[in-house]
Amino acid sequence: MEGRLENLEMHVGYLQKTLDDLNVVVLEQARQLRDLTGQVALLQRSLAAVLAAVQESGEQEDTPLR
């Protein structure tokens, strides 16, 4: 009976360490996801600004000179 209890305690300790390790990974991935989400938002704003500038430039070229 004593041996089984020790085995269970070792198993629980192993599972706790695994859970802690996975938690570290999940937290790091959450941080990376936040960072990437911010970068995508920045790229979207930059692209929108570039597209607006290109469109405005094209409209100016089509305007006849007086």
Buried (B, 14 or more C-beta within 10 A) or exposed (E): EEEEEEEEEEEEEEEEEEEEEEEEEEEEEEEEEEEEEEEEEEEEEEEEEEEEEEEEEEEEEEEEEE
